[in-house]
Amino acid sequence: KPEFFDHIEDEYLVCREGVGIIDMSSFAKFIVKGEENAVVEYLQTMCSNDVDIPVGGIIPTGMQNEGGGYENDCLLIRRDLNSYFMVSPTQQQTRILEWMENHLPEDNSVGLQDVTSMYTVLSIAGPKSKDLMKEMSGSDMTMHPFTYSELNVGYASGIMVLAVTNTGEPGYSLYIPSEFALQIYDNLMKVG
């Protein structure tokens, strides 16, 4: 066991046996939107996975350059027929936006928007995460892995809830408009 384990054992056990909250806000976040066929074609050209998934689906994928080299590791969330929400590693925010902009269709049929600062991301992980989210949202939180839904949580509406965590434990990632983040966090801490 690593030397630092004793210092984080309580946090580990909370996530493993109950429910824990992890701040994942630093990840880069983008909206890729355009004409339906154009946005799908654009992403299919850039990505190694088939991104023509149903609305509400999530696909992890890499993005490769023309020589096959790796440019980006991301999650694509299909929010609508012509709109995807993309999550990328923190350190890629500026570079990947520039790289993707340089490959946009010349006819302006696809657009990119960096929305990193607009969302706070809280990952709710552990076997009791479903109960916590059900109490917070008043919704049935049965979700298939790699799907997303928009829910009202407390007084905040339009929270993107992803059935994905970075922990390997059951749970959800909440993409919260930043103006609601503190209220949601406080409520999660009180209820959970």
N, C-alpha and C positions, 0 to 999 in steps of 0.2 A: 504494500500500500504506500502511495506517495507521502512524503513528509507533510504536505499541505492538507492532507485529507481531514485530519482532526479539526482543522479550522473551518472546513465547509461541510462537515458531516451532517449537521442539523439541516442546512439548506438542501442537501442531497436527499435526506430522508423525507423532508416535506414534499419534494417533487415526486419521490418514488412511492410514498405511501398515502399522500393526501393531495394537496394542490399547491402549486407554486406559481409565482408570477416572475417573468423574465422580460426585461426591457430590450426589445430588438429594434428600436427606432432608428438606429444608425444605418440600417440597410438603405440602399438607394432605391427610389421608387419612381416609376415613369408611367405615363399613359401613352399608349400607341393606338392611334385612332385614325380612321379614314373611311373611304368607301369600302364596303364589305369585301368584295373580291380583291381589291388592291391591298388592304391591310393584311389579309391572309396570305396573299402571294408574296408580299414584302417579307413577312416573318418566315414563311416557308423557305424563302431563298437564304435567309440569314441563319436559321436554326437547324440543328441536327435531328430533332424530334419532329414528328408530325404535329403541328400546332393547330390544325383545323379540328378542334375539339368542340364539344357542345358548350353552349352558354352555361356558365356555372361550374365549368371544369377547370382544373389546374394541371399544368404540365411542366415538369422540370426539364430544362433543355440547356444545351450549350449553343453558343453562336460561334461560327467559324468564319475566318476570312477566306479570300479566294484561293489561297494556297493550302487550306485545310487546317491552318493554325487556330488555336483556341483564342477567342476574343472575350467571351463572357459566359458566365455560369449563372443562370437565372431561373426564376419561376414565372410562368405566364399564366395569368388568370383571365379567362374569357368572360368579360362582363356583359357583352352584347355582341351581336353579329359583326359589328364593325369596330369593336373596342376591346383592347386588352390592357390589363394592369400588369406591369413588369416589376419584379423585385430582383435586385442585383447586389453583389457584395459592396460594402461601404466604400472601399478604396477604388471602386470602378466608376463612381458616380459621374465625374467629369469626363473621363476618357471614353466610357461607353456611349455617353450621350453624343459626343463629338463623332465617334466612329459610326454610330447609327445614322446621325444626321447626314454624314457624307455618303450614305448609301440609300437615302430616301429617293423614291421615284421623282423624276424631273417634272412630272405633271402635277405635283402638289396634292396627289390623291391620298397621301398618308402624312400624318403629323405626329410629332413627339412633344411631350410636355414633362418636364422634371417636376414631380410633386413631392419630393423627399421631405421637405419641411412642412408640408400640409398634413402629414399623418404621423401619429405616435403609434408604435406597434408594441403591444403587450402580448406575450405568449403565455397562455394559461396551460400548465402542464401537470399531469398526474391523474391517478385513477378517479379522483373526485372532481375533476374539471367539468365534466358534463353536468353534475348536480349544481355546481356553482353557476355555470352559465345558464342553466334552466331557471334558477332562482333570479338571476340578474335580468334575464330577457323575457321571462314568462313564455318562452317558446320551447317546443320540443327540440332538443339539440342533437337528435339522431342525424348524423351526416356521414356520408360515405367518405373515406379518405380521398384527398385530393379533389375536393369540391369546395365551393364557397357559397355564402348566402349573405344577404344584407339584413340586419336586424336592428331593432330598437333595443338599446340597453340603458335602463334607467330613463333619464330625460333626453338622452342623445339618440338621434335617429341616423340611419344610414351607416351603421358600423359594418364594415366588411369583416366577416368571420370566415376564416379559412380553416378547414379540417386538416391542418398541417402544423407540425411543430418541428423544431430543430433539435429535439431532445431524445427522440425515440420513444417517448412516453405518450400515452393518449392525451389529447388536448386540442387547443385551438389557438390560432393567431388572430388577434383583433387589430384591425387597421382602423384607428380612431381619428376622426378629424381633430387636429391638435387643440382646438378650442374646447373640446369635451374631455380631453385626456385626464386632467387632474380630478374631475368629478368621477369619471369611470374608475380611475385607480383607487380613489378614496372608498368608493362603494365596493369595489372588489375586496379591499382589505377589511372592510367592516363585515361583509357577508361571508367571506371565505376564511 
